[in-house]
Amino acid sequence: MASLALKINKKLYYGWVMVFISAFSLFFSAPGQTYSISVFINVYRHEFGYSSALMSFGYMIATILSGSLLVVMGKMVDRFGQRVMMVTVGILLALTAFYNSYVMNIGMIFVGFFLLRYFGQGSMTLIPHSLVPQWFEKKRAFAISLENMGGLLATLSVPAFNYWLITTVGWEQAWRFWGIALLILFVPVAFFTVINKPEDIGLNIDNNGASSDEDKADALAKLEHESFTLKQAVHTKEFWFIGLMSIVVPMFSTGVTFHFFEMMQQRQVAESQASFIIGMIAFPAFFMPFVARILIDQLPPKYVFLITQIMIFISMAFLAWFVNGSTSAIIFILFYGTAVAIQVVTLSTIWPTYFGRKYLGSIRGAATVFMVLSTAVGPFPLGLAFDLTGSFNPAIYLMMGLTVMAMFFALSINKPVKKDNVI
């Protein structure tokens, strides 16, 4: 594998291959993502007769449990490497998809939610997000924005594709399709192509020439010096402020996506239209490689975060007060999608920039807990508000308040100084 990678590297920096594989991983995280599961949830509601609040509560508990274990996954990535863990998680997610094709009651559905969230939404995004920064420094934002295209393509296409699968062959066969696709397409590609970091094949980050033994030793020493351990990172306010800032988008996105079909029905949007509109959230992010170079690489992260929080606040207000048909729903999803796309790249860039690469798996694993827990909580207040009041707006107002809080956090972060006495 190393010899093939070095041959490829003579014509194309192998880091770009890792960007492609990471994008592939993000695409195949789809079975565990809310935009995919929401289509099945709509089926479960009609077939099993469960309420919005019950389904939301089960989803919340399953996601909280999966999020609490992501620190373990992050440490396993640091120990065994991205290649081993990407292959392992791909197999486990395939088995999870097969399991979900046999669910018959609320208990089995809840177990399915947990497995989907842990191996899909959690692990299949954590691993590639810790792989690409190992290969890039100067072009990190650009590379991460390209990597995210895999998730964007999935967001754009999978909801409508799942809807088509379910209406054509049934929800059971739809789950089995994803299990087979993971085993046949994703797992072999990850096994034969992934290399954890450039130093493993004698290269330097950003392809700055081949490394002699002395250069390699210097590079590893620099990597150690610049990298925070997880314990060092959690002793900085930046770790906590960035984590708290990052809760708003996944909370709101997951909540809206989980209830999207019901929410759009309330706003005079047909179910078939909603299955396409929900995927349009990904469209603005196709311009992120250009935005990354213009905005993210030029401004301090705190100001980029502030801009996105203001845009998110406006999006929430627009959804609550002005969405009343397919046209206004499209305007909402495109504007909100722009804010999300900018913040996702900024967030993926800031962790290696602030805390280094060596322990990135552990740090991202711990930080991902914020994201996963917020996605867990997101659907429940919206479902509860709808069941109690017949409207989703009370929960949207609550999330608008959290967005204002995140604006103040954004102005309080700076690149932390490593304290070597904390190990």
C-alpha positions as CSV (number, residue, x, y, z in Angstrom):
1,M,0.0,0.0,0.0
2,A,2.8,2.4,0.9
3,S,4.6,1.8,-2.4
4,L,1.4,2.5,-4.4
5,A,0.7,5.6,-2.4
6,L,4.2,6.9,-3.1
7,K,3.8,6.2,-6.9
8,I,0.5,8.2,-6.8
9,N,2.2,10.9,-4.8
10,K,4.6,11.6,-7.7
11,K,1.7,12.8,-9.8
12,L,-0.8,13.8,-7.1
13,Y,-0.3,14.5,-3.5
14,Y,-1.7,11.5,-1.6
15,G,-3.4,13.8,0.8
16,W,-6.0,14.6,-1.9
17,V,-6.8,10.9,-2.1
18,M,-7.4,11.0,1.7
19,V,-9.8,13.9,1.1
20,F,-11.7,11.8,-1.4
21,I,-11.9,8.8,0.9
22,S,-13.0,11.1,3.8
23,A,-15.7,12.5,1.6
24,F,-16.7,8.9,0.7
25,S,-16.9,8.1,4.5
26,L,-19.1,11.2,5.1
27,F,-21.4,10.1,2.3
28,F,-21.8,6.6,3.8
29,S,-22.5,8.0,7.2
30,A,-25.9,8.7,5.7
31,P,-27.8,5.7,7.3
32,G,-27.0,7.3,10.8
33,Q,-27.8,10.9,9.9
34,T,-31.1,12.5,10.8
35,Y,-31.8,13.6,7.2
36,S,-31.9,9.9,6.2
37,I,-33.6,8.5,9.4
38,S,-36.3,11.2,9.2
39,V,-37.8,9.5,6.1
40,F,-38.0,6.2,8.0
41,I,-39.4,7.9,11.1
42,N,-42.3,9.2,9.0
43,V,-43.0,5.5,8.0
44,Y,-42.7,4.3,11.6
45,R,-45.3,6.9,12.8
46,H,-47.8,5.7,10.2
47,E,-47.0,2.0,10.5
48,F,-46.6,1.6,14.3
49,G,-48.8,4.6,15.4
50,Y,-46.2,6.2,17.7
51,S,-46.4,9.9,18.7
52,S,-43.9,12.7,17.8
53,A,-43.0,13.1,21.4
54,L,-42.3,9.4,22.0
55,M,-40.2,9.0,18.9
56,S,-38.3,12.2,19.7
57,F,-37.7,11.1,23.3
58,G,-36.4,7.7,22.1
59,Y,-34.1,9.4,19.6
60,M,-32.8,11.7,22.2
61,I,-31.9,9.0,24.7
62,A,-30.3,6.8,21.9
63,T,-28.2,9.8,20.7
64,I,-27.2,10.8,24.3
65,L,-26.0,7.2,24.9
66,S,-24.1,7.1,21.6
67,G,-22.5,10.5,22.2
68,S,-21.3,9.5,25.7
69,L,-19.2,6.7,24.0
70,L,-17.6,8.9,21.3
71,V,-14.6,9.7,23.6
72,V,-13.9,6.0,23.5
73,M,-14.0,6.0,19.7
74,G,-11.7,9.0,19.6
75,K,-9.1,7.2,21.8
76,M,-9.4,4.1,19.6
77,V,-8.6,6.2,16.5
78,D,-5.5,7.6,18.2
79,R,-4.4,4.1,19.2
80,F,-5.2,2.0,16.1
81,G,-5.3,4.7,13.4
82,Q,-8.0,5.9,11.0
83,R,-7.6,3.0,8.5
84,V,-8.4,0.2,11.0
85,M,-11.2,2.1,12.7
86,M,-12.8,3.3,9.4
87,V,-13.0,-0.3,8.1
88,T,-14.3,-1.6,11.4
89,V,-16.9,1.0,11.8
90,G,-18.0,0.6,8.2
91,I,-18.7,-3.1,8.8
92,L,-20.5,-2.4,12.1
93,L,-22.7,0.3,10.4
94,A,-23.6,-2.2,7.7
95,L,-24.7,-4.8,10.3
96,T,-26.7,-2.0,12.0
97,A,-28.5,-1.3,8.7
98,F,-29.5,-5.0,8.4
99,Y,-30.7,-5.0,12.0
100,N,-32.9,-2.0,11.4
101,S,-34.7,-3.8,8.6
102,Y,-36.1,-6.2,11.2
103,V,-37.4,-3.7,13.8
104,M,-40.9,-4.6,15.0
105,N,-41.6,-2.4,18.1
106,I,-40.5,0.7,19.9
107,G,-37.8,-1.1,21.9
108,M,-36.1,-2.4,18.8
109,I,-36.4,1.0,17.1
110,F,-34.7,2.7,20.0
111,V,-31.8,0.2,19.8
112,G,-31.6,0.8,16.1
113,F,-31.4,4.6,16.8
114,F,-28.5,4.1,19.2
115,L,-26.5,1.9,16.8
116,L,-27.2,4.2,13.8
117,R,-26.2,7.3,15.7
118,Y,-23.0,5.8,17.2
119,F,-21.6,4.1,14.1
120,G,-23.1,6.4,11.5
121,Q,-23.6,10.0,12.7
122,G,-20.9,9.8,15.3
123,S,-18.0,7.5,14.3
124,M,-18.3,7.8,10.5
125,T,-17.9,11.6,10.7
126,L,-15.3,11.6,13.6
127,I,-12.8,9.4,11.8
128,P,-12.6,11.3,8.5
129,H,-12.6,14.7,10.3
130,S,-9.5,13.5,12.1
131,L,-7.8,12.1,9.0
132,V,-7.8,15.1,6.6
133,P,-6.0,17.5,9.1
134,Q,-3.2,15.0,9.4
135,W,-2.3,15.7,5.7
136,F,-2.9,19.4,5.3
137,E,-1.9,22.6,7.2
138,K,-1.7,25.5,4.7
139,K,-4.7,24.3,2.6
140,R,-6.6,22.8,5.6
141,A,-9.8,24.8,5.2
142,F,-9.9,24.2,1.5
143,A,-9.3,20.4,1.9
144,I,-11.9,20.2,4.7
145,S,-14.4,22.0,2.6
146,L,-13.8,19.5,-0.3
147,E,-14.1,16.6,2.2
148,N,-17.5,17.9,3.3
149,M,-18.8,17.5,-0.2
150,G,-19.4,13.9,0.5
151,G,-21.8,14.7,3.3
152,L,-23.4,17.4,1.2
153,L,-24.0,15.1,-1.7
154,A,-25.6,12.6,0.8
155,T,-27.8,15.4,2.3
156,L,-28.9,16.5,-1.1
157,S,-29.7,13.1,-2.5
158,V,-30.3,10.5,0.3
159,P,-33.7,11.8,1.6
160,A,-35.3,11.7,-1.8
161,F,-33.6,8.4,-2.6
162,N,-34.8,6.9,0.6
163,Y,-38.3,8.1,-0.1
164,W,-38.1,6.4,-3.5
165,L,-36.7,3.2,-2.1
166,I,-39.4,3.0,0.6
167,T,-42.2,3.6,-1.8
168,T,-40.7,1.2,-4.4
169,V,-39.5,-1.8,-2.4
170,G,-40.5,-1.0,1.2
171,W,-38.6,0.3,4.2
172,E,-37.1,-3.1,5.1
173,Q,-35.4,-3.5,1.8
174,A,-34.3,0.1,1.9
175,W,-32.3,-0.6,5.1
176,R,-30.8,-3.7,3.5
177,F,-29.7,-1.8,0.5
178,W,-27.5,0.5,2.7
179,G,-26.0,-2.6,4.5
180,I,-25.0,-4.2,1.2
181,A,-23.7,-0.9,-0.2
182,L,-21.5,-0.3,2.8
183,L,-20.0,-3.8,2.6
184,I,-19.4,-3.8,-1.2
185,L,-18.4,-0.2,-1.8
186,F,-17.2,1.5,1.3
187,V,-15.3,-1.1,3.3
188,P,-13.0,-2.4,0.5
189,V,-12.1,1.2,-0.6
190,A,-11.2,2.2,2.9
191,F,-9.2,-1.0,3.5
192,F,-7.0,-0.6,0.4
193,T,-6.4,3.2,0.3
194,V,-6.4,4.8,3.7
195,I,-3.0,5.8,5.2
196,N,-3.2,7.5,8.6
197,K,-0.7,10.4,8.1
198,P,2.1,11.4,5.6
199,E,4.8,10.6,8.1
200,D,3.8,6.9,7.8
201,I,5.1,6.7,4.3
202,G,8.1,9.1,4.7
203,L,6.3,12.3,3.5
204,N,5.8,15.7,5.2
205,I,2.5,17.4,5.7
206,D,1.4,19.5,2.7
207,N,3.8,17.3,0.6
208,N,6.8,19.4,1.5
209,G,9.2,16.8,0.1
210,A,10.2,13.4,1.3
211,S,11.6,13.0,4.8
212,S,15.1,11.8,5.8
213,D,15.3,10.1,9.2
214,E,16.5,13.4,10.7
215,D,13.7,15.4,9.1
216,K,11.2,12.9,10.2
217,A,12.4,13.1,13.8
218,D,12.2,16.9,13.6
219,A,8.7,16.7,12.2
220,L,7.5,14.3,14.9
221,A,9.1,16.5,17.6
222,K,7.4,19.6,16.2
223,L,4.1,17.6,16.1
224,E,4.5,16.7,19.8
225,H,5.4,20.2,20.8
226,E,2.4,21.8,19.1
227,S,-0.2,19.2,20.1
228,F,-2.4,19.4,23.2
229,T,-3.3,16.2,24.9
230,L,-7.0,15.8,25.7
231,K,-6.3,16.6,29.3
232,Q,-4.5,19.8,28.3
233,A,-7.2,20.8,25.9
234,V,-10.1,20.5,28.4
235,H,-8.2,22.9,30.8
236,T,-8.6,25.7,28.2
237,K,-11.7,27.9,28.0
238,E,-11.5,27.6,24.2
239,F,-12.3,23.9,24.3
240,W,-15.5,24.5,26.3
241,F,-16.6,27.7,24.5
242,I,-16.1,26.2,21.0
243,G,-18.0,23.1,22.2
244,L,-20.9,25.2,23.5
245,M,-20.9,27.3,20.4
246,S,-21.1,24.2,18.3
247,I,-24.4,23.0,19.9
248,V,-26.8,25.4,18.2
249,V,-26.5,24.2,14.6
250,P,-26.8,20.4,15.3
251,M,-29.6,21.0,17.8
252,F,-31.7,23.1,15.5
253,S,-30.7,21.2,12.3
254,T,-31.5,17.8,13.8
255,G,-34.8,19.0,15.4
256,V,-36.0,20.6,12.2
257,T,-34.9,17.6,10.1
258,F,-36.5,15.1,12.4
259,H,-39.8,16.8,12.2
260,F,-39.4,18.3,8.7
261,F,-42.2,16.4,7.0
262,E,-44.7,17.2,9.8
263,M,-43.5,20.8,9.9
264,M,-43.8,21.3,6.2
265,Q,-47.2,19.7,6.1
266,Q,-48.3,22.4,8.7
267,R,-46.9,25.0,6.3
268,Q,-48.8,23.7,3.2
269,V,-45.8,21.9,1.6
270,A,-46.6,18.4,0.1
271,E,-44.6,15.4,1.3
272,S,-43.1,14.8,-2.1
273,Q,-41.9,18.4,-2.3
274,A,-40.5,18.2,1.3
275,S,-38.4,15.2,0.4
276,F,-36.5,17.4,-2.1
277,I,-36.5,20.6,-0.2
278,I,-34.8,19.0,2.9
279,G,-31.8,18.0,0.7
280,M,-31.4,21.5,-0.6
281,I,-29.7,22.5,2.7
282,A,-26.5,21.0,1.2
283,F,-26.6,23.1,-2.0
284,P,-24.8,26.3,-0.6
285,A,-21.9,24.2,0.6
286,F,-20.9,23.4,-2.9
287,F,-19.4,26.9,-3.0
288,M,-17.5,26.4,0.2
289,P,-14.1,25.7,-1.4
290,F,-14.2,29.3,-2.7
291,V,-15.6,30.8,0.5
292,A,-13.0,28.9,2.6
293,R,-10.2,30.7,0.7
294,I,-11.9,34.1,0.8
295,L,-13.5,34.1,4.3
296,I,-12.3,31.3,6.6
297,D,-8.6,31.6,5.7
298,Q,-8.6,35.4,6.1
299,L,-10.7,36.2,9.2
300,P,-10.0,35.0,12.8
301,P,-12.3,32.1,13.6
302,K,-14.2,34.0,16.3
303,Y,-15.5,36.5,13.7
304,V,-16.5,33.7,11.3
305,F,-18.4,32.0,14.1
306,L,-20.1,35.3,15.0
307,I,-21.3,35.9,11.4
308,T,-22.7,32.4,11.2
309,Q,-24.6,32.7,14.5
310,I,-26.2,35.9,13.3
311,M,-27.3,34.2,10.1
312,I,-28.7,31.2,12.1
313,F,-30.7,33.6,14.3
314,I,-32.2,35.2,11.2
315,S,-33.0,31.7,9.7
316,M,-34.8,30.7,12.9
317,A,-36.9,33.8,12.9
318,F,-37.8,33.4,9.2
319,L,-38.9,29.8,9.8
320,A,-41.0,30.7,12.7
321,W,-42.8,33.7,11.1
322,F,-42.6,33.6,7.3
323,V,-42.4,30.0,6.0
324,N,-45.9,29.3,4.6
325,G,-45.3,27.4,1.3
326,S,-42.7,25.7,-0.8
327,T,-41.0,29.0,-2.1
328,S,-40.5,30.4,1.4
329,A,-39.4,26.9,2.6
330,I,-36.7,26.9,-0.1
331,I,-35.5,30.4,0.8
332,F,-35.2,29.3,4.5
333,I,-33.3,26.1,3.7
334,L,-30.8,27.8,1.4
335,F,-30.0,30.7,3.7
336,Y,-29.7,28.4,6.7
337,G,-27.6,26.0,4.7
338,T,-25.2,28.7,3.8
339,A,-24.6,29.5,7.5
340,V,-24.3,25.8,8.4
341,A,-21.7,25.2,5.6
342,I,-19.5,28.1,6.7
343,Q,-19.6,27.0,10.3
344,V,-18.9,23.3,9.7
345,V,-15.7,24.1,7.8
346,T,-14.7,26.7,10.4
347,L,-15.3,24.2,13.2
348,S,-13.3,21.4,11.5
349,T,-10.4,23.8,10.9
350,I,-10.2,25.3,14.4
351,W,-9.6,22.0,16.3
352,P,-6.2,21.1,14.6
353,T,-5.3,24.8,14.4
354,Y,-5.8,25.5,18.1
355,F,-4.9,22.1,19.5
356,G,-2.5,20.3,17.0
357,R,-2.7,17.0,15.2
358,K,-1.2,14.3,17.4
359,Y,-4.2,13.8,19.7
360,L,-6.8,15.0,17.4
361,G,-8.8,11.8,17.5
362,S,-9.2,12.1,21.3
363,I,-10.0,15.8,21.2
364,R,-12.4,15.5,18.4
365,G,-14.0,12.6,20.1
366,A,-14.5,14.6,23.2
367,A,-15.7,17.6,21.3
368,T,-18.1,15.6,19.2
369,V,-20.0,14.8,22.4
370,F,-21.2,18.4,22.3
371,M,-22.5,17.9,18.8
372,V,-24.1,14.5,19.4
373,L,-25.8,15.5,22.7
374,S,-27.2,18.6,21.0
375,T,-28.6,16.5,18.2
376,A,-30.1,14.2,20.8
377,V,-31.9,17.1,22.5
378,G,-32.9,18.9,19.3
379,P,-36.0,16.9,18.2
380,F,-37.6,16.5,21.7
381,P,-38.5,20.2,22.5
382,L,-39.9,20.6,19.0
383,G,-41.9,17.4,19.3
384,L,-43.1,18.3,22.8
385,A,-44.0,21.9,21.8
386,F,-46.0,20.5,18.8
387,D,-47.9,17.9,20.9
388,L,-48.7,20.5,23.6
389,T,-49.5,23.6,21.6
390,G,-49.9,22.4,18.0
391,S,-47.0,24.6,16.9
392,F,-43.2,24.2,16.7
393,N,-42.6,27.9,17.4
394,P,-42.2,27.9,21.2
395,A,-39.1,25.5,20.8
396,I,-37.7,27.6,18.0
397,Y,-37.9,30.7,20.2
398,L,-35.9,28.8,22.9
399,M,-33.2,27.9,20.3
400,M,-33.0,31.6,19.2
401,G,-32.1,32.4,22.8
402,L,-29.3,29.9,22.7
403,T,-28.0,31.4,19.5
404,V,-27.6,34.8,21.1
405,M,-25.6,33.1,23.9
406,A,-23.3,31.5,21.3
407,M,-22.6,35.0,19.8
408,F,-21.1,36.1,23.1
409,F,-19.0,32.9,23.3
410,A,-17.7,33.5,19.8
411,L,-16.2,36.8,20.8
412,S,-14.4,35.2,23.8
413,I,-12.1,32.7,22.1
414,N,-8.4,33.0,21.1
415,K,-5.7,30.5,20.2
416,P,-4.8,28.8,23.6
417,V,-1.3,28.7,25.0
418,K,-0.1,25.1,25.8
419,K,0.8,24.5,29.5
420,D,3.2,21.7,29.6
421,N,2.7,21.1,33.3
422,V,-0.8,19.7,32.4
423,I,-0.2,16.2,31.0
